[in-house]
């Protein structure tokens, strides 16, 4: 548990030293805040990994602090302590985003267990974010990638009027338009980056983020709309657990909506990787998705 | 020597939709195969796995092709009878036959079914008849004759005159007279280059005639463009295809290559002094690119944003050169006009709208598909004679025409003849020809909101009335469908609509309020029901409905229990189910699967 910092606001000196002893033994670094304002200041300057907050502060200050702390650091786990545990404040604390609500009279081991659970979850979330970040920042400025992009640009003699076409071809190869590619295109065609960026964001076909292995397009054309296309889309959102426009965590599917694919006779329609599924109902979605790995 | 069995039947298609499989379709297929082997050895009849025939309640379903007889509730024991009586004897097994075909197949013998008999095909003259990838097929069907006539026998002025005489008007939505457009471009100060463009950025949701034309008859569009180029004096043409239509794109590219190989495109066409060639440009997903100045910006490799006119494209268009833009369907109409003359074309249609128009008949209608009828055909003929009426014989509420820029025409106006003027008089537009049929289960406020949201999404953001005005309208409509509408909302919508119409830069904004205005005009009561009674009469707007099980009708089949994504429905088999309102997310999955109307439209009520 080295390097994990716990910030504590506790008005009772006795309890303070109890907690300090228990936590230090486990290798946590313990810091104390004098009062509410200094706690909030600490959160801004040296954010800890976890906060233990005394809810028995005068004037119900604890609850207010809890809400403010959560709004400053939405991912920060806060454990609330109280002398007299009651249901109502417990519910209130949880509602305001507390990780847990414990009695000061409880055993030290219970508190330690709660802390380690909270931190475990926090670490997992950090790791998830980290991994997601790594995935997103795969670079494309190595000579090989750039040569491939250059090959695409050479197809139309580097003429900038074919910009849309280049970007379409690049996206076809790379599955999205990475920043490196856009920069290279601008440089190579001798046009401004904003112009390339403008094109890449104006047209719906382009994505600046990596997309999943399979692309689900739900048609929201008028015919599909009156025959329940919107419901299909919502059903996909539930099934995949991501809103329209996003990619599932395992990179398996990206979900997008599209305005009319011109198969109105089969409404409502969706497509997976360009394959059409017509006259669909919500019931059939799981089976279709199961065909794609 | 055994005599080879003779039969007209080519295949027995056994529906393999999930319902039919559950009902025993696999056994039926096996039994049919066995019966064929036993009774008609050597007959070339296939037993196919069919797609869901949408008669899921009556499975397993067997369709006999080519005559299209549908048998429902077939058991393995019936296989021998079907084979002996129908396949071998050519007689229908009445006992099993479903009632007369509800929806004629896509292509029965042309001219026979109700769907086809009232149609007049000009733009779609080759539909289903030719192989789109074969230029020879096209040529064998009068292909490139009109173009040959135009290039070798007619002067450019004559071509323009014929098109003017034909009274052809822009089929993409504007309805501007094509001949006049050509003449302006032709007469604009001569310079080295003029361009013509085929606008295949078919953005109107619910319209797909351009896609179909390009995919099934690309040469008719190319031929039209060559004739147009000859008339205008253009040297280069572009086909701007929507990126959502990859097949259309491939077909056109192939067709252009073929035409070039045959000497119909390129230098000195048909050994004349006329040279012309065509390139294909793929769009990248932007509705506003259907607007011609935006489209040209897109071809130039820029963001597809419209610009103010004048200067008109005919004076200064693509790369600052005189340019003529026409829609796919317009171009497809040109070859027959060149070949048969303008007077022939003008003999069809109404006083000011000549010829035929392709419509995509979709939505809650029995026969969906593309139809081509003379201008002036009434809406009633289109929906009921050709379309076969409303799906499930529900009540017709309205027909939406003209895409997001159009409007909704109510059921009591179905006798208006469909042409540019009459539709405009009804507050809508012809647009590209989408006809979306709506029944009593379609909420008009929701439809208006749908189009406004579409346009909000597609507004390029350049001018304020369109960008901000449409967003405000969407916010108000959101509020109304969520049951938070308030007094004055309708009036505010009307005021906003007026400003957006007057002050927007291009057609997108100027027509954007149409869906709201027409629904307000004809279906004001629905808006009022949403706002004042907090009720959605059509049972569409989630916030204003609740689903409930009708105990008397529920048979306890458990289908909705399985379909419900949140486990809100429970109940033992064979007893009426219980729907927990606290868990219900109103997704309608139960309603979709219920076979007994137990969770039904008539059961939806509002608290």
Interface residues (C-beta under 8 A of the other chain):
Chain A: X159 X160 X161 X162 X163 X164 X165 X167 X168 X195 X198 X199 X202 X203 X204 X205 X206 X220 X221 X222 X223 X224 X225 X226 X227 X228 X231 X234 X235 X238 X239 X258 X259 X260 X261 X262 X263 X264 X265 X267 X274 X279 X281 X282 X283 X284 X287
Chain B: X18 X52 X54 X202 X203 X204 X205 X206 X207 X208 X211 X212 X243 X244 X245 X246 X281 X282 X283 X284 X285 X286 X287 X298 X299 X300 X301 X302 X303 X304 X305 X360 X362 X363 X364 X368 X369 X400 X403 X434 X436 X438 X442 X447 X450 X451 X454 X457 X458 X460 X562 X563 X565 X587 X588 X589 X592 X593
